[in-house]
Amino acid sequence: MATNYLINGAMYIPAVYLVPGGIYAAPSYMLYGKTNLTPAVTGSAILDLFTLPGGMLQNHNGLYIWGFATTAANTNSKTLSINFAATGAIGAAPTGGTAIVSVVTTTSGQSLLVETWVYRTAANAQTYAGYSQAAATQGTPTTGTLTVTDTSAIQINLVVNDATAAGDATVQFWGIQFLP
């Protein structure tokens, strides 16, 4: 027999989150994902972005955001990061926001991984924890707090910094997922 729960005025049935007008999100709902992204410029640039609608963090406990990239066969510096709440357009450097997790390498032909969890702790207050890895080398975990207005849209950016040559890092996939 299924058990029904109410969360924020909406009915939660395991694996489905129902609100008036349809399905809102499930406990582990894939929100956004994209594959095979290569920067066309050198320097720090937003490679892809997702705009989280205002109020979405009020209806969900948090987000899981990750990205995976591979690097060219050279020793140029390459950085992959997740920037939370910046502004900017694809192909341009982000303005403001917080780089909540990043990984840097100069090693030839390497895999890069960034992943982070962002949780709403109160109105307009969030906490995050991030993790990065370059091939077999694990980065130091990052943690912190944010004070982003969650009733407004929040831009989440996948940022690549190819310091020497465009295309030194190619993002194989990245995604954003709601958390219960």
Residue frames as qw, qx, qy, qz and C-alpha x, y, z in Angstrom:
[[0.000, 0.890, 0.456, 0.000, 0.00, 0.00, 0.00],
 [0.410, 0.475, -0.016, 0.779, 1.43, 3.38, -1.04],
 [0.346, -0.639, -0.407, 0.553, 1.96, 6.03, 1.58],
 [0.256, 0.784, 0.244, 0.510, 1.17, 9.64, 0.72],
 [0.475, -0.419, -0.243, 0.735, 3.02, 12.62, 2.14],
 [0.175, 0.951, 0.220, 0.132, 2.55, 16.37, 1.93],
 [0.600, -0.236, 0.046, 0.763, 5.63, 18.50, 1.29],
 [0.077, -0.232, 0.115, 0.963, 5.32, 22.28, 0.92],
 [0.523, 0.388, 0.233, -0.722, 1.62, 21.91, 0.16],
 [0.603, 0.382, -0.549, -0.435, 2.27, 19.38, -2.62],
 [0.931, -0.174, 0.243, -0.209, 1.69, 15.66, -2.48],
 [0.117, 0.597, -0.786, -0.109, 4.73, 13.41, -2.58],
 [0.971, 0.009, 0.153, -0.183, 4.26, 9.81, -3.66],
 [0.590, -0.467, 0.538, 0.379, 7.59, 7.93, -3.79],
 [0.485, 0.059, 0.608, 0.626, 9.23, 8.68, -7.16],
 [0.110, 0.613, 0.489, 0.611, 6.69, 11.39, -8.07],
 [0.134, -0.346, -0.366, 0.854, 6.10, 14.88, -6.73],
 [0.084, 0.598, 0.675, 0.424, 2.63, 16.19, -7.65],
 [0.009, -0.332, -0.262, 0.906, 1.37, 19.76, -7.50],
 [0.485, 0.673, 0.431, -0.357, -1.74, 21.33, -8.96],
 [0.440, 0.795, -0.235, -0.345, -1.13, 21.31, -12.70],
 [0.853, 0.400, -0.336, 0.018, 1.13, 18.27, -12.94],
 [0.881, -0.223, -0.142, 0.393, 4.41, 16.72, -11.91],
 [0.098, -0.980, 0.174, -0.015, 6.84, 19.17, -10.34],
 [0.302, 0.623, -0.709, 0.130, 9.85, 16.98, -9.59],
 [0.913, -0.221, -0.343, -0.019, 10.77, 13.64, -8.12],
 [0.658, -0.723, 0.131, 0.164, 13.13, 13.11, -5.20],
 [0.509, -0.399, 0.515, 0.563, 16.03, 12.45, -7.56],
 [0.568, 0.729, 0.373, -0.076, 14.87, 14.23, -10.69],
 [0.548, 0.004, 0.335, 0.766, 17.25, 15.02, -13.57],
 [0.112, 0.820, 0.255, -0.500, 16.79, 18.70, -14.25],
 [0.425, 0.858, -0.200, -0.206, 19.27, 19.48, -17.00],
 [0.726, -0.307, 0.502, 0.356, 22.11, 17.83, -18.89],
 [0.546, 0.802, -0.155, -0.187, 24.22, 18.43, -21.97],
 [0.861, -0.170, 0.343, 0.336, 27.11, 16.66, -23.71],
 [0.677, 0.227, 0.325, 0.620, 30.16, 17.42, -25.88],
 [0.027, 0.992, 0.126, -0.006, 30.94, 21.08, -25.27],
 [0.715, -0.009, 0.051, 0.697, 34.21, 22.65, -26.43],
 [0.085, -0.836, -0.133, 0.525, 35.09, 26.31, -25.80],
 [0.614, 0.652, 0.245, 0.372, 35.73, 28.48, -28.86],
 [0.055, 0.916, -0.171, 0.359, 37.73, 31.09, -26.93],
 [0.587, 0.098, -0.567, 0.570, 40.78, 31.28, -24.68],
 [0.104, -0.280, 0.388, -0.872, 40.45, 32.49, -21.12],
 [0.169, 0.226, 0.830, -0.481, 37.60, 32.00, -18.68],
 [0.382, -0.007, -0.401, -0.832, 34.26, 31.51, -20.42],
 [0.657, 0.088, 0.533, -0.526, 30.81, 30.20, -19.63],
 [0.000, 0.141, -0.898, -0.418, 30.58, 27.03, -21.70],
 [0.345, -0.435, -0.729, -0.400, 26.95, 26.33, -20.81],
 [0.141, -0.116, 0.474, -0.862, 24.41, 27.64, -18.33],
 [0.285, -0.488, -0.805, -0.178, 21.13, 26.77, -16.74],
 [0.194, -0.331, 0.189, -0.904, 18.75, 29.27, -15.17],
 [0.201, -0.315, -0.889, 0.263, 16.98, 27.80, -12.16],
 [0.207, -0.653, -0.393, -0.614, 13.54, 29.47, -11.94],
 [0.149, -0.403, 0.434, -0.792, 12.86, 31.57, -8.86],
 [0.716, -0.263, 0.248, -0.598, 11.34, 29.63, -5.97],
 [0.844, 0.168, -0.493, -0.129, 12.59, 26.21, -7.09],
 [0.375, 0.248, -0.743, 0.496, 14.92, 25.85, -4.10],
 [0.436, -0.218, 0.400, -0.776, 11.95, 26.52, -1.85],
 [0.879, 0.049, -0.038, -0.473, 10.25, 23.38, -3.18],
 [0.912, 0.172, -0.330, 0.172, 13.32, 21.12, -3.14],
 [0.693, -0.675, 0.044, 0.250, 16.00, 20.61, -0.55],
 [0.315, -0.687, 0.444, 0.482, 18.92, 20.96, -2.92],
 [0.703, 0.659, -0.196, -0.182, 20.79, 20.37, -6.14],
 [0.745, -0.290, 0.472, 0.372, 23.53, 18.00, -7.27],
 [0.475, 0.848, -0.145, -0.186, 25.64, 19.51, -10.07],
 [0.728, -0.321, 0.493, 0.352, 28.48, 17.72, -11.86],
 [0.540, 0.783, -0.216, -0.222, 30.71, 18.04, -14.90],
 [0.810, -0.202, 0.456, 0.309, 33.24, 15.78, -16.61],
 [0.427, 0.855, -0.211, -0.205, 35.84, 16.95, -19.15],
 [0.882, -0.012, 0.204, 0.424, 38.84, 15.62, -21.01],
 [0.095, -0.870, 0.210, 0.436, 41.91, 17.66, -21.94],
 [0.687, 0.692, -0.219, -0.031, 44.01, 18.00, -25.07],
 [0.914, -0.081, -0.027, 0.396, 47.42, 16.38, -25.43],
 [0.353, 0.635, -0.185, 0.662, 49.43, 19.39, -24.26],
 [0.494, -0.291, -0.557, 0.601, 50.65, 20.94, -21.01],
 [0.089, -0.447, -0.098, -0.885, 48.58, 24.13, -21.24],
 [0.109, 0.090, 0.687, -0.713, 46.62, 25.16, -18.14],
 [0.389, -0.328, -0.633, -0.583, 42.95, 24.07, -18.17],
 [0.146, 0.018, 0.660, -0.736, 40.30, 24.75, -15.50],
 [0.365, -0.400, -0.715, -0.442, 36.80, 23.32, -15.14],
 [0.012, -0.074, -0.613, 0.786, 34.45, 24.88, -12.57],
 [0.155, -0.658, -0.711, -0.193, 30.84, 25.29, -11.50],
 [0.066, 0.088, -0.183, 0.977, 29.84, 28.89, -10.85],
 [0.135, -0.596, -0.787, 0.087, 26.66, 29.56, -8.87],
 [0.045, -0.867, -0.416, 0.271, 24.60, 32.76, -9.23],
 [0.277, -0.344, 0.289, 0.849, 26.78, 34.68, -11.69],
 [0.552, 0.723, 0.210, -0.357, 25.51, 36.54, -14.70],
 [0.094, -0.532, 0.647, 0.538, 26.87, 36.34, -18.21],
 [0.803, 0.429, -0.066, -0.409, 26.34, 34.72, -21.58],
 [0.925, 0.016, 0.312, 0.218, 27.74, 31.58, -23.15],
 [0.683, 0.502, 0.059, 0.527, 31.21, 32.36, -24.50],
 [0.015, 0.793, -0.188, 0.580, 31.80, 35.24, -22.06],
 [0.311, 0.128, -0.733, 0.591, 33.44, 35.31, -18.65],
 [0.389, -0.663, -0.639, -0.020, 31.01, 35.06, -15.72],
 [0.001, -0.539, 0.196, -0.819, 30.31, 38.19, -13.69],
 [0.509, -0.430, 0.375, -0.645, 29.96, 37.71, -9.96],
 [0.933, -0.100, -0.255, -0.235, 28.64, 34.55, -8.40],
 [0.506, -0.613, 0.600, -0.094, 30.74, 31.95, -6.60],
 [0.609, 0.363, -0.695, -0.120, 32.97, 29.27, -8.11],
 [0.756, -0.451, 0.266, -0.392, 31.80, 26.56, -5.72],
 [0.839, -0.208, 0.466, 0.189, 34.06, 23.85, -7.11],
 [0.523, 0.785, -0.289, -0.161, 36.90, 23.80, -9.64],
 [0.863, -0.210, 0.346, 0.303, 39.82, 21.70, -10.85],
 [0.264, 0.878, -0.336, -0.216, 42.98, 22.85, -12.64],
 [0.872, -0.126, 0.386, 0.276, 45.53, 20.79, -14.57],
 [0.223, 0.779, -0.443, -0.384, 48.49, 21.21, -16.91],
 [0.497, -0.190, 0.838, 0.125, 48.79, 17.48, -17.53],
 [0.316, 0.268, -0.618, -0.668, 48.38, 16.20, -21.09],
 [0.549, -0.069, -0.726, -0.408, 45.34, 14.09, -21.98],
 [0.045, -0.020, -0.810, 0.584, 43.69, 14.05, -18.57],
 [0.312, -0.583, -0.680, -0.317, 40.14, 13.55, -17.28],
 [0.014, -0.175, 0.372, -0.912, 38.62, 16.23, -15.04],
 [0.362, -0.539, -0.748, -0.136, 35.66, 15.85, -12.68],
 [0.083, -0.166, 0.363, -0.913, 33.81, 18.45, -10.61],
 [0.410, -0.499, -0.721, -0.253, 30.75, 17.77, -8.50],
 [0.012, -0.150, 0.424, -0.893, 28.92, 19.78, -5.88],
 [0.245, -0.578, -0.778, -0.003, 25.87, 19.68, -3.68],
 [0.053, -0.241, 0.113, -0.962, 23.94, 22.89, -2.89],
 [0.268, -0.515, -0.809, 0.091, 21.28, 22.86, -0.17],
 [0.204, -0.644, -0.101, -0.731, 18.85, 25.58, 0.86],
 [0.382, -0.120, -0.734, 0.548, 19.20, 26.05, 4.62],
 [0.023, 0.626, 0.502, -0.596, 16.81, 29.01, 5.08],
 [0.397, 0.869, 0.295, -0.025, 15.23, 31.78, 3.04],
 [0.379, 0.890, -0.208, 0.145, 17.97, 33.14, 0.76],
 [0.313, -0.689, 0.649, -0.074, 20.65, 31.02, 2.45],
 [0.943, 0.238, -0.216, -0.086, 22.43, 27.98, 1.04],
 [0.496, -0.622, 0.593, 0.127, 25.34, 25.75, 1.96],
 [0.805, 0.505, -0.271, -0.153, 27.50, 23.82, -0.50],
 [0.638, -0.467, 0.584, 0.183, 30.11, 21.08, -0.59],
 [0.681, 0.658, -0.235, -0.219, 32.20, 20.36, -3.66],
 [0.764, -0.298, 0.523, 0.232, 34.69, 17.78, -4.83],
 [0.536, 0.751, -0.292, -0.252, 37.11, 17.72, -7.76],
 [0.799, -0.231, 0.503, 0.234, 39.46, 15.25, -9.35],
 [0.424, 0.742, -0.421, -0.305, 42.09, 15.37, -12.12],
 [0.638, 0.280, -0.717, -0.043, 42.73, 11.81, -13.33],
 [0.710, -0.272, -0.621, 0.191, 43.80, 9.89, -10.17],
 [0.275, 0.063, -0.401, 0.872, 44.55, 13.06, -8.17],
 [0.241, -0.740, -0.627, -0.037, 41.74, 14.03, -5.81],
 [0.095, 0.577, -0.075, 0.808, 41.28, 17.68, -4.99],
 [0.078, -0.095, -0.663, 0.738, 40.62, 19.17, -1.58],
 [0.053, -0.659, -0.742, -0.110, 36.88, 19.27, -0.83],
 [0.024, 0.230, -0.033, 0.972, 35.35, 22.75, -0.82],
 [0.202, -0.632, -0.739, 0.117, 32.58, 23.91, 1.48],
 [0.098, 0.016, -0.094, 0.991, 30.90, 27.21, 2.16],
 [0.168, 0.633, 0.657, -0.373, 27.75, 29.21, 2.50],
 [0.142, 0.291, 0.451, 0.832, 25.90, 31.40, 0.03],
 [0.144, 0.515, 0.505, -0.678, 23.30, 34.14, 0.42],
 [0.013, -0.067, -0.638, -0.767, 21.60, 33.97, -2.96],
 [0.508, 0.165, 0.238, -0.811, 18.04, 35.27, -3.26],
 [0.190, 0.034, 0.967, 0.169, 16.18, 32.04, -3.98],
 [0.412, 0.622, 0.547, -0.381, 12.88, 33.68, -4.93],
 [0.369, 0.773, -0.261, -0.446, 14.60, 35.05, -8.06],
 [0.915, 0.381, -0.124, 0.038, 16.10, 33.09, -10.94],
 [0.525, -0.671, 0.477, 0.217, 19.57, 31.66, -10.23],
 [0.679, 0.635, -0.350, -0.115, 22.05, 31.18, -13.08],
 [0.796, -0.383, 0.446, 0.148, 24.24, 28.07, -12.79],
 [0.466, 0.790, -0.351, -0.189, 27.30, 28.16, -15.05],
 [0.922, -0.057, 0.210, 0.319, 29.69, 25.54, -16.35],
 [0.102, 0.952, -0.256, -0.135, 32.94, 27.49, -16.77],
 [0.901, 0.076, 0.117, 0.411, 36.08, 26.44, -18.62],
 [0.051, -0.931, 0.267, 0.245, 39.31, 28.40, -18.60],
 [0.868, 0.249, 0.161, 0.399, 41.57, 27.37, -21.47],
 [0.317, -0.816, 0.068, 0.479, 44.44, 29.72, -20.65],
 [0.301, -0.431, 0.560, 0.640, 46.49, 29.18, -23.81],
 [0.151, 0.077, -0.721, -0.672, 44.38, 27.72, -26.62],
 [0.691, 0.042, 0.103, -0.714, 40.67, 27.32, -27.25],
 [0.893, 0.132, -0.323, -0.284, 39.57, 23.70, -27.11],
 [0.203, 0.458, -0.804, 0.321, 42.20, 22.52, -24.62],
 [0.228, 0.063, 0.861, -0.450, 39.35, 21.08, -22.51],
 [0.441, -0.142, -0.575, -0.674, 36.20, 19.45, -23.83],
 [0.492, -0.104, 0.588, -0.634, 33.27, 18.82, -21.50],
 [0.136, -0.031, -0.953, -0.270, 31.96, 15.33, -22.17],
 [0.365, -0.603, -0.634, -0.317, 28.83, 15.87, -20.05],
 [0.022, 0.087, -0.508, 0.857, 27.43, 17.95, -17.21],
 [0.380, -0.491, -0.694, -0.365, 24.14, 17.88, -15.40],
 [0.217, -0.257, 0.410, -0.848, 21.95, 19.23, -12.63],
 [0.472, -0.293, -0.820, -0.139, 19.69, 17.08, -10.49],
 [0.486, -0.598, 0.078, -0.632, 17.14, 17.91, -7.77],
 [0.318, 0.104, -0.864, 0.377, 17.76, 16.32, -4.38],
 [0.501, -0.607, -0.587, -0.190, 15.18, 15.34, -1.77]]
